[in-house]
Amino acid sequence: MIQIPTYFRRRLNQILNSQRLEWDYETFIQEYNSFHNNCKEVIDNFDNHKLNIEKNNYLENPHFTLHIVKNRNTYDSVIAQVKWKFPIQNKIKKLKYHPIFIGTTKQLGLDIESQSVLLASKETIKDYFNEKSLPLPVDYNMLNEYMELTEAFDLIRSKKDEIFARLNPEFYLSKNKTKSNYKAIVANIKWGFPYPGRSGCPRYIPFYIGSEKDITDDVKTDKFKLIVKPKVIEYLKLNSYF
């Protein structure tokens, strides 16, 4: 039986307990990829189960719009454009919306926003995708045996972008005027996640680097960004928690 590695459990606890992340970007990538490769069969099985549940839940209230399409020789058609991200016949289509024939205007009438037409459309959509998008295969014995492991990986995977933002931050530097008539050099860190003391998920976080009086380097160069980057990472480790 595959066990959760000690290092992975330690990383998980740091996230769950909002502790400082005590690892670097390269280490995280190596550990993450190693764990995924060693447990790929188990993770894929879990993902199939998770996708099946998401699809079934989505089909209870699918997102769609109805349109009347003109026909030359027959009654006009009522077509549903259904937002769809799940496999159809084992393939993920590039198009975000999938067209489905609901019926004719003779059958449904012209009021396609009526409650009866909407309910009929939902049932037709559900039947269509239940036929065209069969459940992915799941080994339920494996699923139950490795539930703790796969849930641990799934949590870290869900936080991966946020971890990247901390350990390998994207930022640009600017000089901002202050009330003291000098310019402050600020790192504007690309974010998009919850942050202590800020409402919502700020797109950028400002981090004061220093005064232009004290820093004579050209702040627009890549060299200066490389000098500043460790300070930005350390700032995020100290001030931002999950």
C-alpha positions in Angstrom: 0.0 0.0 0.0 1.3 3.5 -0.9 1.8 5.7 2.1 1.8 9.5 2.1 5.5 10.5 2.2 6.6 12.3 5.3 7.7 15.4 3.3 4.3 15.6 1.7 2.4 15.3 4.9 4.6 18.0 6.4 3.8 20.3 3.5 0.1 19.5 3.9 0.2 20.4 7.6 1.9 23.8 6.8 -1.0 24.6 4.5 -3.7 23.4 6.9 -2.3 25.1 9.9 -1.4 28.4 8.0 2.3 27.9 8.8 5.2 29.6 7.1 6.2 27.7 3.9 9.6 26.2 4.6 10.6 25.1 1.1 11.6 26.7 -2.1 10.1 26.7 -5.6 12.4 24.0 -7.1 11.9 21.7 -4.1 8.2 22.0 -4.4 8.2 21.2 -8.1 10.4 18.2 -7.5 8.3 16.9 -4.6 5.0 17.5 -6.4 6.1 15.8 -9.6 7.6 12.9 -7.8 4.5 12.3 -5.7 2.3 12.5 -8.8 4.4 10.2 -10.9 4.6 7.6 -8.1 0.9 7.7 -7.4 -0.4 8.4 -10.9 -2.8 5.4 -11.2 -4.3 6.1 -7.8 -4.7 9.9 -8.6 -6.2 9.2 -12.0 -8.7 6.9 -10.5 -9.6 9.5 -7.9 -9.9 12.2 -10.6 -12.3 10.0 -12.6 -14.5 9.6 -9.6 -14.4 13.3 -8.8 -15.2 14.2 -12.5 -18.1 11.8 -12.5 -19.6 13.5 -9.4 -19.0 17.0 -10.8 -20.7 16.1 -14.1 -23.8 14.5 -12.4 -24.1 17.6 -10.1 -23.8 19.9 -13.1 -26.5 18.1 -15.1 -29.0 18.8 -12.3 -28.8 22.5 -13.3 -26.8 22.9 -16.6 -25.9 26.4 -17.9 -27.6 26.9 -21.3 -29.3 29.3 -23.6 -32.1 28.5 -26.0 -32.3 29.8 -29.6 -34.8 29.4 -32.5 -33.1 28.3 -35.7 -34.9 28.9 -38.9 -35.6 26.0 -41.3 -36.6 26.3 -44.9 -38.9 23.3 -45.4 -39.9 22.3 -41.8 -40.8 23.9 -38.6 -38.1 26.0 -36.9 -35.8 24.2 -34.4 -35.2 25.0 -30.8 -31.5 24.6 -30.0 -29.8 24.7 -26.7 -26.3 26.0 -26.5 -25.0 24.2 -23.4 -21.8 25.2 -21.5 -19.8 22.0 -21.3 -16.3 21.1 -20.0 -16.6 17.3 -19.6 -15.6 14.5 -22.0 -17.9 13.6 -24.8 -17.2 10.1 -26.2 -13.9 10.2 -24.2 -12.7 13.5 -25.7 -12.7 17.0 -24.4 -13.9 19.4 -27.1 -12.3 22.8 -27.6 -15.6 24.6 -27.9 -17.0 25.9 -24.6 -20.6 25.4 -25.8 -22.3 22.3 -27.2 -25.4 22.6 -29.4 -28.3 20.2 -28.6 -31.6 19.9 -30.5 -34.5 20.3 -28.1 -37.5 20.2 -30.5 -39.4 22.2 -33.0 -41.5 25.3 -32.5 -44.6 23.2 -33.4 -43.8 21.0 -30.3 -42.6 23.6 -27.9 -44.2 26.9 -29.2 -42.4 30.2 -29.6 -42.1 31.2 -26.0 -38.7 29.5 -25.4 -38.3 31.2 -22.0 -41.5 29.6 -20.6 -41.0 27.3 -17.5 -42.3 24.3 -19.4 -39.8 24.7 -22.2 -36.9 25.3 -19.8 -37.8 22.1 -17.8 -38.2 20.1 -21.0 -34.8 21.4 -22.2 -33.1 20.4 -18.9 -34.4 16.9 -19.2 -33.3 16.6 -22.9 -29.9 18.0 -22.1 -29.5 15.5 -19.2 -30.6 12.5 -21.3 -28.3 13.6 -24.1 -25.1 13.9 -22.0 -25.9 10.7 -20.0 -25.8 8.9 -23.4 -22.9 10.7 -25.0 -20.7 11.3 -21.9 -20.5 8.0 -20.1 -19.1 7.8 -16.6 -15.3 7.4 -16.5 -14.1 4.1 -15.1 -13.5 4.0 -11.3 -11.9 1.2 -9.2 -13.9 1.8 -6.0 -11.7 -0.6 -3.9 -8.7 1.5 -4.9 -10.6 4.7 -4.3 -11.5 3.7 -0.7 -8.1 2.3 0.1 -6.2 5.5 -0.9 -8.8 8.1 -0.1 -6.6 9.9 2.5 -3.7 10.0 0.1 -5.7 11.3 -2.9 -7.5 13.9 -0.8 -4.2 15.2 0.5 -2.8 15.5 -3.0 -6.0 17.1 -4.3 -5.8 19.8 -1.6 -2.2 20.7 -2.4 -3.0 20.6 -6.1 -5.9 23.1 -5.5 -3.3 25.4 -3.8 -0.6 25.0 -6.4 -1.1 28.3 -8.2 -1.1 30.1 -4.8 2.0 28.2 -3.8 3.7 29.3 -7.1 2.7 32.9 -6.3 4.5 32.7 -3.0 7.6 30.7 -4.0 8.1 32.1 -7.6 6.4 35.5 -7.5 5.8 37.7 -10.5 6.2 41.4 -9.9 7.2 44.7 -11.5 9.0 47.6 -9.8 7.8 51.2 -9.8 8.8 54.5 -8.2 5.9 56.0 -6.2 5.8 59.6 -4.9 5.4 60.0 -1.2 4.3 62.9 1.1 8.0 63.5 2.0 8.8 64.4 -1.5 10.9 61.4 -2.3 10.1 58.4 -4.4 9.6 55.0 -2.8 10.7 51.9 -4.8 7.9 49.4 -4.6 7.6 45.8 -5.8 4.0 45.3 -7.2 3.5 41.6 -6.6 1.0 39.8 -8.9 -1.5 38.0 -6.6 -5.2 37.2 -6.9 -5.6 35.3 -3.7 -6.9 36.1 -0.1 -4.4 38.3 1.8 -4.4 39.3 5.5 -5.8 42.8 6.0 -7.1 43.1 2.5 -10.7 42.5 1.3 -11.4 40.1 -1.5 -8.4 38.8 -3.6 -6.2 41.8 -4.5 -4.7 41.6 -8.0 -1.4 43.1 -6.8 0.3 43.5 -3.4 2.7 46.5 -2.9 5.9 45.7 -1.1 8.2 48.6 -0.1 11.8 48.0 -1.2 13.4 51.3 -0.2 13.9 54.9 -1.0 15.5 56.2 -4.2 17.8 58.1 -1.9 19.3 54.8 -0.7 19.1 52.7 -3.9 21.2 53.9 -6.8 20.7 50.9 -9.0 18.6 51.0 -12.1 15.4 49.4 -10.9 14.2 48.7 -14.4 16.9 46.1 -15.1 16.5 42.3 -14.8 19.6 42.3 -12.6 17.9 44.5 -10.0 14.8 42.3 -10.1 17.0 39.2 -9.4 18.5 41.1 -6.4 15.0 42.0 -5.1 13.3 38.7 -5.7 14.6 36.9 -2.5 13.3 39.8 -0.5 9.9 39.5 -2.1 9.7 35.8 -1.4 10.7 36.3 2.2 8.1 39.0 2.6 5.4 36.7 1.3 6.5 33.9 3.6 6.3 36.2 6.6 3.1 38.1 5.8 0.9 35.8 3.8 -0.7 32.5 5.0 -3.3 30.2 3.5 
